[in-house]
Structure formats: structure tokens, C-alpha cells
Amino acid sequence: MRRLPVLLVLFLGSSCDGDPAPALEPGEELAGGDTTIRDESPNAFSYSARNMSFERRQRFVVGNSFFNKNWVIAPASTTGRDGLGPTFNARSCSACHFKDGRGRPPEGDEAFASMLMRLSVPGEGLHGGPRDVPGYGDQLQPNGIDGVPGEAVPKVTWVEQPGSFADGETYSLRAPTYTLEDPAYGPLPPDLRVSPRVAPVMIGMGLLEAIPAADILAREDPDDADGDGVSGRANYVWDLATDAAVLGRFGWKANQPTVAQQTAGAFLGDMGLTTAMFPLENCPEGQPDCAAAPNGGAPEVAPDLLDDVIFYAATLAVPARRDAGAPEVLRGKQVFADAGCADCHVPRHVTAEDAAIEEVRGQTIWPYTDLLLHDLGDALADGRPDYLADGNEWRTPPLWGIGLVETVNGHTTFLHDGRARSLMEAVLWHGGEAEPAREAVRALPRDERDALIAFLESL
């Protein structure tokens, strides 16, 4: 059952009324178990798992090198990393995931640099996924190599929406509107569906993949049978390696099943680079210049290189928490639980003993996610289904590392499109299943809200 609303808990008695403060649980500060790195510098997201041997770390270093290097247009003397485009979003993985961290929406007249636009039209595509937009595919490519026009120019404008907490303190949320200007390959359809996505933090992906599927599915409650208002459900997506529909774990709508497919999909979708998994150039019908452009071989990303980048992505260490045992942080932890936030942002998991990557086996981890889809209301909806995820549903994002985003990436924008300019704004955007938790937070006195943010900043 959902916990009592925060204010009721306070009235009935809590740590604020003299009861013992919540304790730090054993190992809780080691968010990634034995993989955890103790670092809070601007490089905090870029270390290999701390339980990795020196010999295996060499592979991590190679993957890191290709994650950070710019790809170039073919043909080129650097044949190991040519084949960029013909249309693309970025020239390197790190251009979106700077320092393996979080992207942001553009400011002012900036171009979209660490943020992309998913596209579709109504109906189902291959294997039940989104249906491609004729002439444009499933992801906007605003850039093109010489002689190949980018597909369109994405723009975002903002409108402020005022609000207030129960104690009268005011706040303002910024609501985005997205447009696609100067489409190069014919008019965009009137029923176009657009979903903006910022690049997520890369840490701990191998650990999330190693959580047993049965443990994730055990938390499903699609019909809200327990009546707590939370009805998380799994997304099932097509796995190219097994040629079957499997549990989705990665992406803002849990639309990718594995680190491998997520990585190979990003090589193609973001940089226009083919792999053995995605061997065809990203040239939708109606883009003849794209189809005629030179390529960097077949595939453009060699299998061993792709494997090294996948290994790198799967073994990035999770930073340890800061001040996890501080009284204010523990008080905020209690607020987080009492408000119902932990119903979806599930704190603790244990990874499988037989996981493919040895470093992630049998780890007790604290990612604060259930990896399930939840309806977050109309205000956050993109209106774009993605396999079983409808337009209002989003995967619960992991919260580990969230308190270091400003240190690593120099900003504090959150949610799938970066509309929230602070952690509190992110909370206040929650609706749908999370509306009771949001309203509990809005009803808190200022000191309790501050404690909640102190807890989130410790993650």
C-alpha cells in the first residue's frame, strides 16, 4: 500500500517529532556496490568499475577512446573511424554524453547539441515499434555531410507557468513548445509525433542490465490491483540478438533491451554509422543524396570496436553518495519515502550472479528505479507511443548520480527534455500516477522540502 501522506505522518509522529531519525542502511552509500567509485570531481561519471582488473581495464580504455573521438566523413585516411552520416546528430558519442553525463536543451539560439527528436506517425512499425515518418525516418537528423542537407532545424520556445506551495512560496515551471523548421525532404505530415530526448547519464548501465527480469516484473501492477494508485508495467521491445520481444530497460521509454542494442542503435541513429546489428545506412526513401553518398565500409564500425564501446558503456562506475549519513539527508530520505516517491524510484536491487559481465555479478545496488513504465500525466506527455509505452508513459529514470550533474555537466536541467531547471521543478512536473506524491511535496513546509532536496543531491 502507498505510505501515508507526509503531513499525516508528521502529525502522527515521525523523526521530526522526536522519534529516531532513519538510519543509513548497510552499503547504501555504495550506490553501485563493489563497482562504486569514490569521486565527486567533474570526471565522476567517467571511471571504470572499481572491481575491474588491470587487464580488463585496457579494453575499457579502448572503448573510452572511441566513445570520445570524432568520426569523420568517408573516404578518409583514418579508415577506423570514417563513415559519419550522411545525416547525423553528432560527430561523437561524447558530444551528446559529455563526460559520460547528461545532455540539456539549447539555450537561446543554440543548436540542439546533446538533445534529439524522435519522430513517428500514427500506426505500428516493424515488430510493433513506432512507425517511421515518410522521408524522415524515426529520428530527426539536423546535420548532413557535404552535399547532403540536414533534415530540418529543431527549435524550442518556453512559456512560464506560475504556481505555489501550500505555505505560499511561489515557483514557476517552464513549458516547452517544439517546432521543426525548414524541412528539406518534403512537408512534414500533419499527424507528426515528436518526442524530444536529452542524452541520459551513462553510469551503471551494466548493473541495470544485470537486474533479473523476474525481479523487475514482480513489481508490475498494470491494473493497480493493490489500489495504491501506482500501476507500473513493463515495455516489451524487439531484441535483434534473440529475434524476440523481451523486457525493455534502457531509453526514456524503456525502448531498448540491452546495452549492446542501445549502443549500436545510437551509432546509427545519432552518427549515421552502420554496425553488424544495424547494417543499413540511415537513408529514408526520398533522400537520394543520402543514398548516393560514400560510406566508410560495411560495417562502418568494426565488430571488435563496437564490442569495446559496449563494454565501456556497460562498466562505467557509479559514484558513491556524498554525506549519505548526514541528519538532513536522512530526514530527506524519510520524506522521499513518506511522499510515495520510492514506490516507483525503488531504492535497492541485487544483480544476478550469472550476469555476462563479471564486475556486475551479485552486486547490491541503489539506483532508485523500477525500470517500469508509469503514466506521468498530460503535462509531461509526448503523445508518441513506443512499443507498449503510450504517449503519457515514461520509464522511471535511475536517480543515482543526479546530485553530481551540475558538477560534471555544468547545468541542473532534468526530465526527459530538460524542462525542469532544478530538482524541485522536476518533482513539481510529475502528474498522473505521481500526482499524489507531488501534492504531498507541495504541502510540505520549507524545511521538509529542503531536506528532500538535500537527500536527492546526495544521490
N, C-alpha and C positions, 0 to 999 in steps of 0.2 A: 504494500500500500504506500501511497505517497506520504511523505513525512508531513507533520503539522506545519502550517504556515509559520514563518519566522516569528511574527509578532505574538502569535498564540503561544509558541514555545517560550518566548521571553516572559510572558505573563505567568505561565505555569511553573517556570523555574528553569534556569539554564546556567551556564558558566558565568554569564553576566550577573546572575543573582547570587553568586557565592558558591555554586557547585564547582567541582574540579574542572579545570579547563581541559578540552580534548587533548589527548596525548599524541605525540608523534609515533606512528606505528613503525615497527621494526623494518628497516630498509627503505622507508618511504622517501628519504632524501635521495636515494639512488634510483632515479626515475627509470633508467634503462638497465637495472640490475648490474651484473658484472661488466656490461659494456659501457657503463657510465663514465663520462669524463668530468673531472673537476676543473672547470674553466668558465669564467664569465667575461672573457675578453671579446672583441669584435670577431674573433675566429672560433667562437664557442660551438658553432654548428659544423665545423669542418674537420673534426678529428675522426680517426678510425676507432672502432670498438676497442676499449681498453684491454679486453681479454684476448686480443688478437696477437698471434705470434709474429716475430720479426719477419719470418719467411713469407707468411701470408700478407703481411703489410706491404710487401713490394707490389703485389697485384693491386692493392688499394691505391698505391701511389700512381701506378699506370692509369687506372681508371680516373683518378682525380685529374691527371694531366689532360686527358681527352675531354673530360667534363668542362674544363676551363678554357680550352683552346678554341679560337675562332675557326670555323670551317670556311673554305674558300670556293670560289666558282671554278668549275671544271671547264677545260682541262688545265691542270696546274702542275708545277714541279713537285709540289707536296701531295703526291698521289694518295697518301694515307689519310688525308683529311680534305679532299676536294669533293665537289658534288653538291654544294649548297644550292638550295632552291629546286626548281626555278622560281617558285614563290615561297615565301617564308615569313616567320615572325621574328626570329632572332638568329644570330650567327653562332651562338654557343649555348650550351646548357646553362652556364653560369650567368649569361646575360639576363635570363629570367630569374634564376635562383642565385642571386648574388650572395657570395659567401655561404652557399647552400641554404639561404634563408628565404624570407618571404617577400613576394612582389607587392606592388602598390599601384593604385590608379594614377594616371598622369595628373600633373598639376599645371594649371593654366593652359598654355598652348603646346605642352609637351606631347610627343608621340607616345603611343602605347608601347612601352618597353618591356615591362615584366607582367603584362596582363594580356589575355587573349579573349577572343569572342567565338564561342561555339555557335554554330548555325544549324538550323533544320527547318523543315516544313512539316505540316501535319501528316501523320501516317507512320508506318513502321518501315525501317530499312532492313538490311541483312541481319538475320538472327534475332530480330526483334529490337534492334537498336534504333537510334534516331534516323530519320530519312533525310538524305542529302539534299541540299538546295541545288537545283539545276544550274550548271555553270559555275558554281562556287564551292560545292562540297559541304563538309561538316565543320569547317573551321576557317575563319577569315584569315587570309594571308595578305597583310597590308604592304609587304615589300616584295620586290622582284629583282632578279639579276638583270644585267644589261640586256635590253631588248624584250623584256617580259614585264608588263605592267603589274604592279600590285593590284589586289582585287578591289579594295575600297579603303577609305580612310575612316577609322572609328573615332567618334567624338563622345565626350560625356559632359553634361551640364548638371548643376546641382541646385536644389531648392531646399531651403532650411524649413524644418518642421519643429515648432516650439513645443515644449512640454514641461512638466514639473513633477517633482517628487511630492509625497504626501505632506512633508514638512514645509512645503512652499518653495524650496530651492528649484530654480529653473534650469533647463537644459535645452539644447537644440540638436536635432538629428538632421543630417543632410541626405536627401533622397535623390538618387541619380536618374537621369534620362539619357539613353544611348541612341545615337544615330550613326548611320553608315553613309558617308558622303562619297561622291564621285565613283560610283560602281563602274568598273572597267569592262565587265563581261555581260552587259545587258542589264535591264531593270531588275531590281530585287523584287521578289514576289510579295504581294500584299499580305500573305499569311506567313511571312518570315518569322521565325522564332530565334531570338538572340539571347545568349546567356554569357555574360561577362565572367571571367575567372582570373583571379590573381594567382601567381605561382605560389604554391604552399611551401612551407619549411620541409626540408628533406630528411631530417633526423629520424632514426628509429624505424624506417620502413621495413627492414628485415624482421624486426621484432613483431611488428603488426602482422606481417605475413605469417609468422610462426604461431600466432594465437590459434588454437584448434577451432576449426569451423563449428564443431558441436557446441563449444562454449559461447560463441557469438550467437548461434541460432537459438540457444536455450533462453536468450533474453528477448526473443521476438514475442510480440503480443499484438499482432496486426488488428485484432478485433477488440482490443482493450478489455480482455476477459476479466482482468482483476479490478477494473473500474477506477484505475488511478489517473486516467487522462493521458497516459503515455502509451503509444501504440507503435513502437519501433518495428520495422520489418527489414528483411534483407533485400538487397538487389541481387538479381542473378544475371550475369553477363556472359558474353561468349569468350571462352578461353581458346585461343588459337593453338596452344600446345596440346590440349587434350581433345579439341574439336567437340566441345560440350559446353553447356551453360553451367556456370559454377558461381559460388559466392563472390560478389564484388566487394573489394576492400579499399581501393585507392581512388583518388579523384573526389571532387566536391560532391558528386552524386554516387560515389562507390561504383563507378562505371568501368573500372579496370580490376582484373582478378589478381594480378601478380606484379611484383616489382619489374620482372622481365618485360611483360607486355606494356606496362606503363612507360618504361624506358624506351622501348622500341617505338611505341606509338608517339612519344614526344620527339624522337629523332625525325620521324616522318612528318608529323603534324606541325611541329614548331620550326624545323630547319630544312624540311624537304629532303631528308636523307633516307635512302632505302636500306633495308636490312633483310635478312633471310625471313624474318617474321612478316615484314611488310615490304615485299619486293617491287611493287609498282610505284612509279613516280606519282606524286600528288598533283595530277593534272586533270581536273574535271573536264568532261566533254564541253566543248565550246571555248577552250583555251588553246588554240593551235600554236601560239608562240611558246607556250609552256611545253607542249608535247614535242616540239621540234628542237628544244634547247639541248645542248650537250649535257651528259651526265658523268658521274665520277666512277663508273663501273657498276657491276651487278654482283653483289650489292655494293652500295657506296660505303657502308660501314661494315668492315670485315667482321666475321663472326667472333674471332678472339677479342677484338677491340670492343665489340658490343658486350661480350661477357664480362670484360673488365669493368666497363662502366656500370653494368648491372650490379656487379659485386660491390663496387664503390657505393652506389646508391643504397644497397641493402645493409651496409655495415657502417654507416655514419653514426657516430656515438651520440647518445642523448646526454646533455649536460646535467650535472647534479643540481638539485634545488639549492637556493640560497635562503638562509635564515628560516629553514623549514620548521624549526622548533621555537621560533620567537612567539611570545604570547599573543601579539596582534595577529600573526599569521595563523596560529591555531584557532583563534577566535573567528577569523575569516573562514577557515576550513569548516567550522561548525555552521556558520551562516550559509555557506555553499550547500552543505548537505540539507539543512533545515528548509531551505528555499525550494528544494527539489532539483537543483542543478545536477546532482550526482545520479539522478535517475537515467539520464542519457550520457552525461560525461562520467562514465563508470571509472572509478579511480584505478583499480588494480586488476591485472591479468597475469596468468602464468603461461609461458610459451611451451610448445611441445618439445618433448625430449628427442624426437626423431626429426626435427627441422633440418632442412637441407644444408643450411649454413651452421657450422659448429658453434660459432660465437653466440648465436641467439638461442641455443637449446636450453630448455629448462630454466628460463630466467623469470623471476618475479619482477614485473614492470608496472609503472604507474603512468599510463598515457592519458587517462581521463577521456575515454571514448568507449562507445559500444560498437562502433563501426556499422551501425544500422541507420536506416533512413527514418527521418522524422519530419512531419508536417510543421513547418515553422511559420505558417500563416501567409496571408496575401501580401503583406508588406515586403517580405523577402522573396516572394515567388519570382521565378524567371519565366514561367509558363511554358517551359520546354521539357517534355518527358525525355528520359534517358534510360532505356530498357524498362525496368519496372518502376523506376522513380518517376513520380509525376511532377508537375510544374511547381508544386509547393514543397516538395521534399528535398532534404539535404542530408548527406551523411554527417553524423556527429564528428566534428574535427577533433583530433587529439589536441590537448592543451599543453603537453609538455614543451618546454622551451619558450612559451608565449611571453614570459617576463623578460626574455633576452632579445626580443625582436628589435626594440629600439637601439640596443647596444650594437647588434650585428648589422641591422639594415637601416638604421637612422630614421625610422618612422614608427608610428603607432596606429597604423590603419589595419582594421580587422574585418572579418566576414569574407564571404566568397568573392566580393567585388571591392573590398576595401572601403566601403562607405562609412564604416564606423571609425572615428578618429581617436578613439580611446577604448579601453576595455569596458568601461561603463556604458559607452554608446553601443558597443556590441551586445551587451546584456539587454539594453533597452529596445533593440530592434527585434528581439525574439517575440514571436507570436505563436499562434496555433497551439500545439501541444505544450509549448514552453510559456504560454501566456500566464498561467498561474505562478510560475517561478519568477517571471518578470515583474508581475504585480506585487509579489512578496518583497522583491528588492525595492521597488518604488515606494513601498510602505515603510521601509526601514528608516530609522534615524541616521543622521550623518555619520556618527561614529561606527555604526554597523556597516554602512556602505564602504567606509574607508577600510575597515577590516577585511571585507570581501575582496577589495582591490589589492590589498597587501598580500592576501593569500594567492590570488591569481598571478601577481607579479613574482611570487616565489617559485612558480612552476617552471 
